[in-house]
Amino acid sequence: MLASNLWADSNAPLLALLADTLDDLERTRIANENRLRQLTRDEVDADGEERGFGLTLEQPQVAALADVVDALGKLEHQSTLNLQRALRKHPLGPWVKATVGIGEKQGARLIAAIGDPYWNTLYNRPRLVSELWAYCGLHVLPAAQTNSAHQGALGGGGKQGDPGQLVRDTQKGPAGVAPTRARGQRANWSTTAKTRAYLVAESCIKQARSPYRAVYDDGRKKYADAVHPEPCRRCGPAGKPALAGSPLSAGHQHARAMRLVMKEVLKDLWLESKRLHETAA
């Protein structure tokens, strides 16, 4: 079985390129905005220290930096428009547009990060939805293992990684924990893909009409009485993890519910991609 011509002939590479361009411009604009803010800041911090320089736009060097920030904002806006136009010509564009809460900008960036949700490009075969979840760091590990040091082949982790390099989520036990990064170890999932999936989920839960808002609400109810299978650094103060058997904090409950939303969005993308492949075959 080969990938359908519908996807092979799409503008997926262009989408990834435009997403990278937007990422670069956004980071540069934010960095320079922070510099400008520091130069012009004249307030006192909570500890009584004044760390800003207190300069004004009347000074030529400050005004020049403000012009740079303004120009970067306009370039970023144009880059966003270019990305959105490319998505509208992409096979998954209509699905993104029809799904309340995702939005063209964040939807395009997510698709750019994961590539074809249904097709394993490395082995030229269909893949499991659990493989897509794993590529986005949404697999689970045994409770005693919280990083990827002992998992199988690396799955990328680059900026716009190849989702064909996925490892399967083979966790069978009833208890598991989300993987975390460890210093000095290369993770076997894509940080970019996970971030993009999270931002999409965050947008969805803010809109009552989004089908994923109900997923989030159900998740909060599901985890309201959940307890930790293992000591949890997330829910304890620094150096004192919450004990096994203790209740999840509100923040941890939120994180678990967000994982459910992220997985549901990715699953629906996978299903739509699968439908397109089968229709075009």
N, C-alpha and C positions, 0 to 999 in steps of 0.2 A: 504494500500500500504506500503510495506516495502522497506528499502534501499537494493539496488542490492548487490549480493554477490561479484560482481567485486570490489566495493568499500570496503565492509566489510573485504575482504581478502587482501586488499592492505597493503602497509607498511607505512600508514599514521602516526601511532604512532611513528615509528622509525624516520620518517622525522621530526616530531616535536622535538624529543629528540636530533637529530643531529643539528637542527637549534639552540636549546638552548645552546648546547655545543659550537657551533661557536660563538654565541653571547657572551658567557662568556670569551672565549679566546680572542676575538677581543677587548672587553673592557679592559681586563687585559693587553694585549699588548699595547694598546693606552696609558693607564695610566702610564706604565713603560717607554714608549718612551718619554712621557712628562717629567717624572722625569729625565731621562737621558739628555734630551735637556736642562733642567734647570741647571743641574750640569755643563754642558760643555759650556753653553752660555756665551759669553763674549762681546756681542754687547750692545750698549747704546740704551735705549728706546727713543721714540719720545720726551718724557718730560725731557730727559737728565739724567735719573736715570739708573743705571746699576743693574739689578735685578738677573742676572745669577751669578753662582759661579765661572765661568772661569776655571774649572778643566779640566784635559785632560785624555785620555784613558791610559796614561802611569801610572796613579795612580791605584793601584790594586782594590780598591773598585769600582771605576768608570768602569774599565774594566770588573769586575764581573757583574755589572748591564748591561753592553752592551751585555755580553754573554747571560744573561737572556732574554733580548729583542730579540736577534737573535733566541734563542730557542723557544720563544713564537711565533715568526713569522713562524717558520717551523711547529709548532703544528697547528697554524691557517690555514696554507696552506693545511696540511693533513686533517684537519677537513672540509675544503671547498670541497676537493675532495670526502670525504665520503658523504657529503650532496648531491653533484652533482650525485654521483653514485646511491644514494637512489632515487633521483628524476627520474632517467631514468627507474626505475622499478615501478614508481607511475603511476596511470591511467592518470593523467594530464601531465606527463612528455613529451609525444610526442607533445602536443599542445604548451608547453613552448618552446621546442626546435625549432618548426616550426615558432614561432612568433618572428619576427625581433625586437630587442630592449629590450626584457625582460631579457634574459640570465638565465642560469640554477641556478646560485647562488642566485640572487635576487628573481627569480621565486619560487624557493624552499622555501625560507624564507617567502614569502608572503603566499604560500599555507599552510605552517606550522602554520602560525598565524591565518588563517581563517578556517582551516579544510576543510571539504567538502563544496564547494561553494553552492551547490544546496540543500543539505539535512539538515533539522532542526533536529539535534541529540537529543535535549531536548524533543521534542514532537513526534519524529520519523515520520516526514512528510516532503513533499517538502516545500520550502519556497520561498517567493517572492525575486526578485533581490533587491527590495528596502530594505528588511530586511538585506541583505548582505551589502548594502551601509551604512545602519544605524550602523551596527556592526563596520564598519570602520570609523565612525564619519563623514560620507558624507551626512547625512540627513540635512534638514533645519528646522529652528525654526521660529516662528513669529518674525517679525522685532523687537519687543520690548523685546524679550526674547533671550538671547545669551548663556545661560548655561542650563544644564540638570536638574536643581533643581526640575522642575515641570513636568518632563516627567515620564513615567511609570516605569516598572520594570527595574532593572539594567541589563545591557547586558554584564557583565564581566569586561573587562579592564585589565585582567591579562596578563602575558607574552605571553603564548600561550593559549588564552581564548577559551571557548566553544562557537562557533558561533550559536549554537542552542538557545542561550538566547537572541535572537534579539528582539528589539521592532520595530514595523513598522513605517515607515516615513509617518505620516498621515497629513503632512502639505498640505493644499488645496489652500491657498491663492496665489496670483500672486507674492507677495513679501516675501522674507524670508532671513534669514542670517545663516551663518554657525555657529554651536555650538562652544563654547570655554569653556575651563576648568575654574572653579572658586575655589579659595582657600577654603579648608575645605569641598569640596563637591566631592563625588565619581562620576565620569563620567559614563554614560551608554553606552560607546563604548570602543573598545580596542585601546589603544595607540600604541601597537605593530603593530596591523593590519594596522592602519592608516599610521604609519611610513613606513612600508614595501610597502604599495600601493604607497606612495609618491615617494619612491626611485625607484620603478619600472617605474613610470611615468617619473621621471627625466631622467632615462636611455633611455627611448623610444624617448623623444623629442630631444635627442642629435643625433639621427640617422635618416637621411633623408628617408631611406627605410622603416622605421617602419610605420605601418598603423596608429599609434597613433600620429605621427608628424602632420598629417593633422588635427586631432582633436584639437590639441593645437593651430595651426595656425588659424583655424576657430574660436576657442574660443577667441583669442586675437582680432580678428576682431569684434566678437559679443559684446565684452565688451569695445571696444575702446571708445564708447560714453556713457557708463553706469554711473549712478549717485548713490549716497548712499541713501537707503531708510530711514536710521537712522544715527545719529552721529556715526562716525567710528574712533576708537582709532588707527587702523592700519595706517590710512592715515593722521593723525594729529600729531603734536609734543606732547611730554609728557604733560599730563594734559589738552590738548586742542584738542579734537577729531575733525576730519573734519566734517563740518556741513552737515545735511541732504540736499540732492539736489546737493551737490558738486560732481565734477567728481572723479572717482576712480583714485588713483595713478597708475603708471605703475606697481609697485609691487603688488597692489591689483588685477589689471587686470591679471597679471601672475598667481596669486594664484587661481583665478576663473577658468582660462583656465586649470590649473593643476588639479583642481577638476574634470573637464570634462574628462580629460585623465584618471584619477584614476577610475572614475565611468565606463568608457568605458572598461578598462582592466578588472575590476571586473565583468562587465556584460558578457563579452566574456568568462571569466572563468566559470561563472554560466551557460552559454549556453552550453559550452563543457561538463561540469559535468552533466547537464540535459540530453544531448545526450547520454552520457555513461550509465547513469542510465536506460534510456528508451531502449537502445540497449541490455543491459544485462538482462532486466526484462523478 
